[in-house]
């Protein structure tokens, strides 16, 4: 494998991670502008994303299956091009029905990224934890830039630009990847690793069952908090953010940027230490943090929200490596597909929970109390993972 072929999957995977999270998060800021533009209540407009959020999860399984049997790079081209076209369509519509369909298309094409891009990255990396940590930063930057980019474009050009500009950029990126494929610069990748003993079948079944549960639980926490944070900041931090959507977007961007940087630290730890304590510890710490978010406002609220994102981000490299460790390599795409069916398939429940609590209480305090309960359940589940010894730094070996 040439140096260029080894680097390009990391580059395009990182870019794709940023785009995926940007496209699945920017509507939570755009909806604040649509409330006024379309004269519709927040809880009604936020529900337009319900099917799209479901498809982000449901589509992951067939996307991973296709990548395993056809081409990960080819599926990434479909991801970039489809996402770009769907974004542009959303920026051109004039009715809630058309917006519902456009957002659903965004969800469907977004579902390609995680099972395909993450498995593609793992196959092309030697220091997998480090690569996953770098990749994770781009995901957090995507969430952060969603709020910031959407807020800036809305204030400067209107809500349509917040859809159309990212859509055009995604189309261009897909064209660039297609050209790299035609020139033979992009490899499917097949990097095997020594250093970890082969787990027993019983350990694999047990670990996979536990991971299914923790991923579903924390998927609810992630999806609900991501949906609620912009509106929660709009309600509690208006004196700090000022008028318009840019100020809210800036604070959301700050939270996700600060929190997301820790994925490199999480990846570094995951390459060198047992994965279970890293994974379990992040859930333990999230319980009191979520309770604090329910109760506080002002600067302390911003700090606790950043800490929540930090803990979630730090756990992701360990989670992805646990999944890779307890799954045969030939089925990595399918395994990551299952993961993201759970992680994103819980989104409709999360969106409905956010909508229902906000409609009844006008606030989100009870939402974060409920999410703290979910995090506690994840602690109890993660404690059942098989134990590990001290991890060695990964050493690449030639693919067979």
RODO-782418 format. One record per residue: x, y, z of N, C-alpha, C in turn. Coordinates in steps of 0.1 Angstrom, whole numbers, padded with zeros to 4 digits, always signed. Layout:
N
XYZXYZXYZ ...
This chain:
400
+0008-0012+0000+0000+0000+0000+0009+0012+0000 +0007+0022-0009+0015+0034-0010+0011+0043+0001 +0020+0053+0004+0017+0063+0014+0005+0071+0011 +0003+0074-0001-0009+0082-0005-0022+0074-0003 -0022+0061-0007-0033+0052-0006-0036+0050+0009 -0026+0050+0018-0029+0048+0032-0035+0061+0038 -0031+0073+0033-0036+0085+0039-0049+0089+0035 -0052+0087+0022-0065+0092+0016-0077+0086+0023 -0078+0073+0027-0089+0069+0035-0091+0076+0048 -0080+0079+0055-0081+0087+0067-0087+0101+0064 -0081+0107+0053-0086+0121+0050-0101+0121+0046 -0105+0113+0037-0119+0113+0033-0128+0108+0044 -0123+0099+0052-0132+0094+0063-0134+0105+0073 -0123+0113+0076-0124+0124+0086-0134+0135+0080 -0132+0138+0067-0141+0148+0061-0155+0143+0061 -0157+0130+0058-0171+0124+0058-0177+0125+0072 -0169+0122+0082-0174+0122+0096-0179+0137+0099 -0171+0147+0095-0176+0160+0098-0189+0164+0091 -0189+0160+0078-0201+0163+0070-0214+0156+0076 -0212+0143+0080-0223+0135+0084-0229+0142+0097 -0221+0146+0106-0226+0152+0118-0231+0166+0116 -0225+0173+0106-0230+0186+0103-0244+0185+0097 -0246+0176+0088-0259+0175+0081-0270+0170+0091 -0266+0162+0101-0276+0156+0110-0278+0165+0122 -0271+0176+0123-0272+0185+0135-0277+0199+0131 -0274+0203+0118-0277+0217+0115-0292+0221+0116 -0301+0211+0114-0315+0214+0114-0320+0219+0128 -0312+0215+0139-0316+0219+0152-0314+0234+0154 -0305+0240+0146-0304+0255+0146-0313+0261+0135 -0314+0255+0124-0322+0260+0113-0337+0261+0117 -0341+0252+0125-0355+0252+0130-0358+0264+0138 -0348+0270+0144-0351+0282+0152-0355+0294+0142 -0349+0294+0130-0353+0304+0120-0366+0301+0114 -0368+0288+0112-0381+0283+0105-0393+0287+0114 -0392+0287+0127-0403+0291+0136-0409+0304+0131 -0400+0314+0128-0405+0327+0124-0409+0327+0109 -0400+0321+0101-0403+0321+0086-0416+0314+0082 -0419+0303+0089-0431+0295+0085-0442+0297+0095 -0440+0304+0106-0450+0306+0116-0456+0293+0121 -0447+0284+0125-0450+0271+0130-0443+0270+0144 -0450+0262+0153-0443+0260+0166-0431+0251+0166 -0422+0253+0175-0410+0245+0175-0413+0230+0176 -0422+0225+0185-0424+0211+0186-0429+0205+0173 -0436+0212+0165-0442+0207+0152-0430+0206+0142 -0422+0216+0141-0411+0216+0131-0400+0206+0135 -0397+0204+0147-0386+0195+0151-0390+0181+0147 -0403+0178+0147-0408+0164+0144-0406+0161+0129 -0404+0171+0121-0401+0168+0106-0388+0160+0105 -0380+0160+0115-0367+0153+0114-0369+0138+0119 -0380+0135+0124-0382+0122+0130-0379+0110+0121 -0384+0110+0109-0382+0099+0100-0367+0099+0095 -0362+0111+0092-0348+0112+0088-0339+0107+0099 -0341+0110+0112-0333+0105+0122-0334+0090+0124 -0346+0084+0121-0347+0069+0121-0339+0063+0110 -0339+0069+0098-0332+0064+0086-0317+0064+0088 -0312+0074+0096-0298+0074+0099-0294+0061+0106 -0302+0055+0114-0299+0042+0120-0303+0030+0111 -0315+0030+0106-0320+0019+0098-0311+0016+0086 -0307+0027+0080-0299+0025+0067-0285+0020+0070 -0280+0021+0082-0266+0017+0085-0263+0002+0082 -0273-0006+0085-0271-0021+0083-0269-0024+0069 -0278-0021+0060-0275-0024+0046-0263-0017+0040 -0260-0005+0045-0248+0003+0040-0236-0005+0044 -0235-0010+0056-0223-0018+0060-0222-0031+0052 -0233-0037+0050-0234-0050+0042-0229-0048+0028 -0233-0037+0022-0229-0034+0008-0214-0030+0007 -0209-0023+0017-0195-0020+0018-0186-0032+0019 -0190-0042+0027-0183-0054+0029-0183-0062+0016 -0193-0061+0008-0194-0070-0004-0191-0063-0017 -0192-0049-0017-0189-0042-0029-0176-0033-0027 -0178-0021-0022-0166-0012-0021-0169-0001-0011 -0160+0000-0001-0162+0010+0009-0160+0024+0003 -0150+0025-0006-0148+0038-0013-0159+0042-0021 -0165+0032-0029-0177+0035-0037-0188+0039-0029 -0191+0033-0018-0202+0037-0009-0200+0051-0003 -0187+0055-0001-0184+0068+0004-0187+0079-0007 -0185+0076-0020-0189+0085-0030-0204+0087-0030 -0212+0076-0029-0226+0077-0028-0230+0085-0016 -0224+0084-0005-0226+0092+0007-0225+0107+0004 -0213+0111-0001-0211+0125-0003-0221+0131-0014 -0223+0124-0025-0231+0129-0035-0246+0130-0031 -0250+0119-0025-0264+0118-0020-0267+0129-0010 -0258+0130+0000-0260+0140+0010-0261+0154+0005 -0252+0157-0005-0252+0170-0011-0264+0173-0018 -0269+0164-0026-0282+0166-0033-0294+0168-0024 -0294+0160-0013-0305+0161-0003-0305+0175+0004 -0293+0179+0007-0292+0192+0014-0297+0204+0005 -0293+0203-0008-0297+0214-0017-0313+0214-0019 -0318+0202-0020-0333+0201-0021-0340+0207-0009 -0335+0204+0003-0341+0210+0015-0341+0225+0015 -0330+0231+0009-0329+0246+0008-0338+0252-0002 -0345+0244-0011-0354+0249-0021-0368+0247-0019 -0372+0240-0008-0386+0236-0006-0394+0248+0001 -0407+0247+0000-0416+0257+0006-0427+0252+0015 -0427+0238+0017-0438+0233+0025-0432+0223+0036 -0440+0220+0046-0435+0211+0056-0434+0197+0051 -0443+0193+0042-0443+0180+0036-0430+0178+0028 -0426+0187+0019-0414+0187+0011-0402+0187+0020 -0402+0195+0031-0391+0195+0040-0389+0182+0047 -0400+0176+0051-0400+0162+0057-0393+0152+0048 -0397+0152+0035-0391+0143+0026-0376+0146+0024 -0372+0159+0023-0358+0162+0021-0350+0159+0033 -0355+0161+0045-0348+0157+0057-0347+0142+0058 -0357+0135+0054-0356+0120+0054-0345+0115+0044 -0343+0122+0033-0332+0118+0024-0319+0121+0030 -0318+0132+0037-0305+0135+0045-0302+0124+0054 -0312+0119+0062-0310+0108+0071-0306+0095+0064 -0312+0092+0053-0309+0080+0046-0294+0080+0041 -0290+0091+0034-0276+0091+0029-0266+0093+0041 -0270+0099+0052-0261+0100+0063-0258+0087+0069 -0268+0077+0068-0266+0064+0074-0255+0056+0068 -0250+0060+0057-0239+0053+0050-0226+0055+0058 -0224+0067+0063-0210+0071+0068-0205+0061+0079 -0211+0060+0090-0205+0053+0101-0201+0038+0099 -0210+0030+0094-0206+0016+0091-0196+0015+0080 -0196+0024+0071-0186+0023+0060-0173+0031+0063 -0174+0043+0067-0163+0052+0069-0154+0047+0081 -0160+0042+0092-0153+0038+0103-0146+0025+0100 -0153+0015+0094-0147+0002+0090-0135+0004+0080 -0137+0013+0071-0127+0016+0061-0115+0022+0068 -0117+0031+0077-0106+0037+0085-0098+0026+0093 -0105+0017+0100-0099+0007+0108-0090-0002+0099 -0095-0006+0087-0088-0015+0078-0075-0008+0073 -0075+0005+0072-0063+0012+0066-0054+0018+0077 -0056+0015+0090-0048+0021+0100-0040+0011+0108 -0028+0015+0113-0021+0006+0122-0024+0010+0136 -0021+0023+0140-0025+0028+0153-0040+0031+0153 -0048+0021+0155-0063+0023+0152-0069+0033+0162 -0065+0032+0175-0071+0041+0185-0068+0056+0181 -0055+0058+0177-0051+0072+0174-0059+0077+0162 -0060+0068+0151-0068+0072+0139-0083+0074+0143 -0088+0066+0151-0102+0068+0155-0104+0081+0163 -0094+0084+0171-0095+0096+0179-0094+0109+0170 -0085+0109+0160-0085+0120+0151-0098+0121+0143 -0103+0109+0139-0115+0109+0131-0127+0114+0140 -0126+0111+0153-0137+0115+0162-0137+0130+0164 -0125+0137+0163-0125+0151+0164-0132+0158+0153 -0131+0152+0141-0138+0157+0129-0153+0156+0131 -0158+0145+0137-0172+0144+0140-0177+0155+0149 -0169+0157+0160-0173+0168+0169-0172+0182+0162 -0162+0184+0153-0161+0196+0146-0173+0197+0137 -0178+0186+0131-0190+0186+0123-0202+0191+0131 -0204+0186+0143-0215+0191+0151-0214+0205+0155 -0201+0209+0159-0199+0223+0162-0201+0232+0150 -0195+0228+0139-0197+0237+0127-0211+0238+0122 -0219+0227+0125-0233+0228+0121-0240+0239+0128 -0238+0241+0141-0244+0252+0148-0238+0266+0143 -0225+0266+0142-0219+0279+0138-0222+0282+0124 -0220+0273+0115-0223+0275+0100-0237+0279+0098 -0246+0271+0104-0260+0274+0101-0264+0287+0107 -0259+0291+0119-0262+0304+0125-0257+0315+0116 -0245+0314+0111-0239+0325+0103-0246+0326+0090 -0249+0315+0083-0255+0316+0070-0269+0321+0071 -0276+0317+0082-0290+0322+0084-0290+0337+0086 -0281+0341+0095-0281+0356+0098-0277+0364+0086 -0268+0358+0077-0263+0366+0066-0272+0364+0053 -0277+0352+0051-0284+0350+0038-0297+0343+0039 -0301+0339+0051-0314+0332+0053-0312+0317+0055 -0323+0311+0059-0322+0297+0063-0319+0288+0051 -0323+0292+0039-0321+0283+0027-0306+0281+0025 -0298+0291+0027-0284+0290+0025-0277+0280+0034 -0283+0279+0046-0278+0269+0056-0279+0255+0051 -0288+0252+0042-0289+0239+0036-0281+0238+0023 -0282+0248+0014-0277+0248+0001-0261+0248+0000 -0255+0257+0008-0240+0258+0008-0234+0245+0012 -0237+0239+0024-0231+0226+0027-0234+0215+0017 -0246+0216+0011-0249+0206+0001-0240+0207-0011 -0237+0219-0016-0228+0220-0027-0214+0216-0024 -0209+0219-0012-0196+0214-0007-0195+0199-0007 -0205+0192-0002-0205+0178-0002-0205+0172-0016 -0212+0178-0025-0212+0173-0039-0197+0174-0045 -0191+0185-0042-0177+0187-0047-0168+0176-0041 -0169+0173-0028-0161+0163-0021-0163+0150-0027 -0176+0146-0030-0178+0133-0036-0172+0132-0050 -0172+0143-0058-0165+0143-0071-0150+0141-0069 -0144+0147-0059-0130+0145-0057-0127+0131-0053 -0135+0125-0045-0132+0111-0041-0134+0102-0053 -0144+0104-0062-0146+0096-0074-0133+0097-0083 -0128+0109-0084-0116+0111-0093-0104+0103-0087 -0103+0103-0074-0092+0096-0067-0093+0081-0069 -0106+0076-0069-0108+0062-0072-0104+0058-0086 -0108+0067-0096-0105+0064-0110-0090+0064-0112 -0083+0072-0105-0068+0073-0107-0061+0062-0099 -0068+0054-0091-0062+0043-0084-0055+0048-0071 -0059+0060-0066-0052+0066-0054-0058+0061-0041 -0070+0055-0042-0077+0051-0030-0078+0036-0029 -0074+0031-0017-0074+0016-0015-0085+0012-0006 -0090+0000-0008-0100-0005+0001-0094-0008+0015 -0081-0012+0015-0074-0014+0028-0076-0028+0034 -0066-0033+0040-0067-0046+0047-0055-0047+0056 -0055-0039+0067-0044-0040+0077-0048-0048+0088 -0041-0059+0090-0043-0068+0102-0034-0064+0113 -0037-0069+0125-0030-0064+0137-0026-0076+0146 -0014-0076+0152-0011-0085+0162-0011-0078+0176 -0010-0085+0186-0009-0079+0199-0021-0083+0209 -0033-0085+0204-0044-0089+0212-0047-0103+0210 -0048-0111+0221-0052-0125+0220-0066-0126+0215 -0068-0137+0207-0081-0140+0202-0091-0143+0213 -0102-0135+0214-0112-0138+0224-0119-0151+0222 -0124-0157+0232-0132-0169+0231-0146-0166+0225 -0152-0176+0220-0165-0174+0214-0175-0169+0225 -0174-0174+0237-0183-0170+0248-0181-0155+0251 -0168-0151+0251-0165-0137+0254-0170-0128+0243 -0169-0132+0230-0174-0125+0219-0189-0123+0220 -0196-0133+0223-0211-0132+0224-0215-0123+0236 -0208-0125+0247-0211-0117+0259-0208-0102+0256 -0197-0099+0251-0193-0085+0248-0202-0079+0238 -0205-0086+0228-0214-0080+0217-0228-0077+0223 -0233-0086+0231-0246-0084+0237-0246-0072+0246 -0236-0070+0254-0234-0059+0263-0233-0046+0255 -0225-0046+0244-0223-0035+0236-0236-0031+0229 -0244-0040+0225-0257-0037+0219-0265-0029+0228 -0265-0033+0241-0273-0026+0251-0268-0012+0254 -0255-0011+0256-0249+0002+0260-0250+0012+0248 -0248+0007+0236-0249+0016+0224-0263+0021+0222 -0273+0013+0224-0287+0017+0223-0290+0028+0234 -0286+0025+0246-0289+0034+0257-0282+0048+0255 -0269+0047+0252-0262+0060+0250-0266+0067+0237 -0271+0059+0228-0276+0065+0216-0288+0075+0219 -0296+0070+0228-0307+0079+0232-0302+0091+0239 -0292+0090+0248-0286+0101+0255-0280+0111+0245 -0273+0106+0235-0266+0115+0225-0276+0122+0217 -0286+0114+0211-0295+0120+0202-0304+0131+0209 -0309+0127+0221-0318+0137+0228-0311+0149+0232 -0299+0148+0237-0291+0160+0241-0287+0168+0229 -0283+0162+0218-0279+0170+0206-0291+0178+0201 -0303+0172+0201-0315+0179+0196-0319+0190+0206 -0317+0188+0219-0322+0198+0228-0313+0210+0231 -0300+0208+0230-0290+0218+0234-0292+0231+0228 -0294+0233+0214-0296+0246+0209-0308+0253+0215 -0320+0246+0216-0331+0253+0221-0330+0255+0236 -0323+0246+0243-0321+0249+0258-0312+0261+0260 -0302+0263+0251-0293+0275+0252-0301+0287+0248 -0310+0286+0239-0319+0297+0235-0328+0301+0246 -0332+0292+0254-0341+0295+0266-0333+0300+0278 -0321+0295+0280-0314+0298+0293-0303+0308+0291 -0298+0310+0279-0286+0318+0277-0288+0330+0268 -0300+0334+0266-0303+0345+0257-0296+0358+0261 -0294+0360+0274-0287+0372+0279-0272+0371+0275 -0266+0359+0273-0252+0358+0269-0251+0358+0254 -0261+0352+0247-0260+0349+0233-0265+0361+0224 -0273+0370+0230-0279+0381+0222-0290+0376+0213 -0294+0385+0204-0304+0382+0194-0299+0374+0182 -0308+0368+0174-0304+0361+0163-0299+0347+0166 -0296+0339+0156-0292+0325+0158-0276+0323+0159 -0269+0333+0155-0254+0331+0154-0248+0330+0168 -0253+0337+0178-0248+0336+0192-0251+0323+0198 -0263+0317+0196-0266+0304+0200-0257+0294+0193 -0255+0295+0180-0247+0286+0172-0232+0287+0177 -0227+0298+0181-0214+0300+0185-0211+0293+0198 -0221+0294+0208-0220+0287+0220-0220+0272+0219 -0229+0267+0210-0230+0253+0207-0217+0248+0201 -0212+0256+0191-0199+0252+0185-0188+0251+0195 -0187+0260+0204-0177+0260+0215-0178+0248+0223 -0190+0244+0227-0192+0232+0235-0187+0219+0228 -0191+0218+0216-0188+0205+0209-0173+0205+0204 -0167+0217+0202-0153+0217+0198-0144+0214+0210 -0147+0220+0222-0139+0217+0234-0141+0202+0238 -0153+0197+0238-0156+0184+0241-0150+0174+0232 -0150+0177+0219-0146+0167+0209-0131+0165+0208 -0123+0175+0212-0109+0174+0211-0104+0162+0220 -0111+0158+0230-0107+0148+0239-0107+0134+0232 -0112+0133+0220-0112+0120+0214-0098+0115+0211 -0089+0124+0208-0075+0120+0206-0069+0114+0219 -0072+0120+0230-0068+0115+0243-0074+0101+0245 -0087+0100+0242-0094+0087+0244-0088+0077+0234 -0084+0081+0222-0078+0071+0213-0064+0067+0218 -0057+0076+0223-0043+0073+0229-0044+0063+0240 -0054+0066+0249-0056+0056+0260-0061+0043+0255 -0069+0042+0245-0075+0030+0240-0064+0021+0233 -0054+0028+0228-0043+0020+0222-0034+0014+0232 -0034+0018+0244-0024+0014+0254-0029+0008+0267 -0042+0010+0270-0047+0005+0283-0060-0004+0280 -0064-0011+0290-0076-0019+0289-0088-0010+0285 -0096-0015+0277-0107-0007+0271-0119-0006+0281 -0122-0016+0289-0134-0016+0297-0134-0005+0307 -0123-0002+0315-0123+0009+0324-0125+0023+0318 -0120+0025+0306-0122+0037+0299-0136+0039+0295 -0142+0028+0290-0156+0028+0285-0166+0030+0297 -0164+0022+0307-0172+0022+0319-0171+0036+0326 -0159+0041+0328-0157+0053+0335-0164+0065+0329 -0165+0065+0316-0171+0077+0310-0186+0077+0313 -0193+0065+0315-0207+0065+0318-0209+0069+0333 -0200+0064+0341-0201+0067+0356-0201+0082+0358 -0192+0089+0351-0191+0104+0353-0202+0112+0347 -0209+0106+0337-0219+0113+0330-0232+0115+0338 -0234+0106+0348-0246+0106+0356-0248+0119+0363 -0238+0123+0372-0239+0136+0379-0239+0148+0369 -0232+0147+0358-0231+0158+0349-0244+0161+0343 -0252+0151+0339-0265+0152+0333-0275+0158+0343 -0274+0154+0356-0282+0160+0366-0279+0175+0368 -0266+0179+0367-0263+0193+0368-0268+0201+0357 -0268+0195+0344-0273+0203+0333-0288+0205+0335 -0295+0196+0341-0310+0198+0343-0312+0210+0352 -0303+0213+0361-0306+0223+0372-0300+0237+0369 -0289+0238+0361-0281+0250+0361-0284+0258+0348 -0279+0271+0349-0279+0280+0337-0266+0287+0337 -0265+0297+0328-0254+0306+0327-0241+0298+0323 -0230+0304+0327-0217+0298+0324-0215+0283+0329 -0220+0280+0342-0219+0266+0346-0226+0256+0337 -0237+0261+0331-0244+0252+0321-0236+0249+0309 -0229+0259+0304-0220+0257+0293-0209+0248+0296 -0203+0249+0308-0192+0241+0312-0196+0226+0314 -0208+0224+0320-0213+0210+0322-0216+0204+0309 -0222+0212+0300-0226+0206+0286-0213+0202+0279 -0203+0210+0280-0190+0207+0273-0184+0194+0280 -0185+0193+0293-0180+0181+0300-0188+0168+0295 -0201+0170+0294-0209+0159+0289-0204+0154+0275 -0202+0163+0266-0197+0160+0253-0183+0154+0254 -0175+0159+0263-0161+0154+0265-0161+0140+0269 -0170+0136+0278-0171+0122+0283-0176+0113+0272 -0186+0118+0265-0191+0109+0254-0180+0107+0243 -0173+0118+0240-0163+0117+0230-0151+0108+0234 -0147+0109+0246-0136+0101+0251-0139+0086+0251 -0152+0082+0252-0155+0068+0252-0156+0062+0238 -0157+0070+0228-0160+0065+0214-0149+0056+0208 -0136+0060+0209-0125+0052+0204-0125+0038+0211 -0127+0038+0224-0128+0025+0232-0139+0017+0227 -0151+0023+0225-0163+0015+0220-0160+0009+0206 -0155+0017+0197-0152+0012+0184-0142+0001+0184 -0132+0002+0192-0122-0009+0193-0127-0021+0200 -0136-0019+0210-0142-0031+0216-0151-0038+0205 -0158-0031+0197-0166-0037+0187-0157-0044+0176 -0146-0038+0172-0136-0045+0163-0130-0057+0169 -0127-0056+0182-0120-0067+0189-0129-0079+0190 -0142-0077+0192-0151-0089+0194-0159-0092+0182 -0154-0088+0170-0161-0091+0158-0150-0095+0147 -0153-0106+0140-0143-0110+0129-0141-0099+0119 -0129-0097+0115-0126-0085+0106-0134-0085+0093 -0137-0097+0088-0145-0097+0075-0159-0092+0077 -0163-0091+0090-0177-0086+0092-0177-0072+0099 -0166-0065+0098-0165-0052+0105-0176-0042+0100 -0178-0042+0087-0188-0033+0081-0202-0036+0086 -0205-0049+0087-0218-0053+0092-0219-0050+0107 -0209-0052+0114-0209-0050+0129-0211-0035+0132 -0204-0026+0124-0206-0012+0126-0220-0008+0122 -0225-0014+0112-0238-0012+0107-0248-0014+0119 -0247-0026+0126-0255-0029+0137-0254-0018+0148 -0241-0014+0150-0239-0004+0161-0247+0009+0157 -0247+0013+0145-0253+0026+0142-0268+0025+0139 -0273+0013+0137-0287+0011+0137-0292+0014+0151 -0284+0009+0161-0288+0012+0175-0286+0026+0179 -0274+0031+0176-0270+0045+0180-0279+0055+0174 -0283+0054+0161-0291+0064+0155-0306+0059+0153 -0308+0046+0154-0322+0041+0153-0330+0046+0165 -0324+0049+0176-0331+0054+0188-0335+0069+0186 -0330+0075+0175-0333+0090+0174-0347+0094+0174 -0356+0086+0167-0370+0090+0167-0376+0091+0181 -0373+0081+0189-0377+0081+0203-0371+0093+0211 -0359+0096+0208-0353+0108+0214-0359+0121+0210 -0362+0122+0197-0368+0134+0192-0382+0136+0197 -0390+0125+0198-0403+0126+0204-0403+0129+0218 -0393+0124+0226-0391+0127+0240-0388+0142+0242 -0379+0147+0234-0375+0161+0234-0388+0170+0231 -0395+0166+0221-0407+0174+0217-0417+0174+0228 -0420+0162+0233-0431+0160+0243-0427+0168+0256 -0415+0167+0261-0411+0174+0273-0411+0189+0271 -0406+0193+0260-0406+0208+0258-0420+0213+0256 -0429+0206+0249-0443+0210+0247-0450+0211+0260 -0448+0202+0270-0455+0202+0282-0449+0211+0293 -0436+0212+0293-0430+0220+0304-0424+0233+0299 -0422+0235+0286-0415+0247+0281-0401+0247+0284 -0395+0236+0289-0381+0236+0293-0375+0222+0291 -0363+0219+0296-0356+0206+0294-0351+0200+0306 -0354+0205+0318-0349+0200+0331-0352+0185+0332 -0365+0182+0330-0369+0168+0332-0363+0159+0321 -0360+0164+0310-0353+0156+0299-0340+0151+0304 -0332+0160+0310-0318+0156+0314-0318+0148+0327 -0329+0149+0335-0330+0139+0346-0333+0125+0341 -0341+0124+0331-0344+0111+0325-0331+0106+0318 -0323+0114+0311-0311+0110+0305-0301+0105+0315 -0301+0111+0327-0291+0107+0337-0295+0092+0342 -0308+0089+0342-0312+0076+0345-0308+0066+0334 -0308+0070+0321-0303+0062+0311-0288+0059+0312 -0281+0069+0316-0266+0068+0317-0263+0058+0329 -0271+0059+0339-0269+0049+0350-0271+0035+0346 -0281+0033+0337-0284+0020+0332-0272+0015+0323 -0266+0024+0316-0254+0021+0308-0242+0016+0317 -0241+0023+0328-0231+0019+0338-0232+0004+0342 -0245+0001+0346-0247-0013+0350-0245-0023+0339 -0248-0019+0327-0246-0028+0316-0231-0030+0313 -0224-0019+0312-0210-0019+0308-0201-0027+0318 -0206-0027+0331-0198-0035+0341-0198-0050+0338 -0207-0054+0329-0207-0069+0325-0198-0072+0314 -0191-0063+0308-0181-0066+0298-0170-0075+0303 -0165-0084+0294-0153-0092+0298-0141-0083+0302 -0133-0088+0311-0121-0081+0315-0110-0083+0305 -0100-0074+0306-0088-0075+0297-0076-0073+0305 -0065-0077+0299-0052-0074+0304-0047-0061+0299 -0034-0057+0302-0029-0045+0297-0027-0046+0282 -0030-0035+0275-0029-0036+0260-0015-0032+0256 -0010-0039+0245+0002-0035+0239-0001-0025+0228 +0009-0017+0224+0007-0008+0213+0006-0017+0200 -0003-0013+0191-0006-0022+0180+0006-0022+0170 +0008-0034+0164+0019-0036+0155+0013-0041+0142 +0016-0034+0131+0010-0038+0118+0016-0051+0113 +0008-0059+0105+0014-0070+0099+0008-0071+0085 +0014-0077+0076+0010-0078+0062-0003-0085+0061 -0012-0080+0053-0025-0087+0051-0023-0100+0044 -0031-0110+0048-0029-0123+0041-0037-0122+0028 
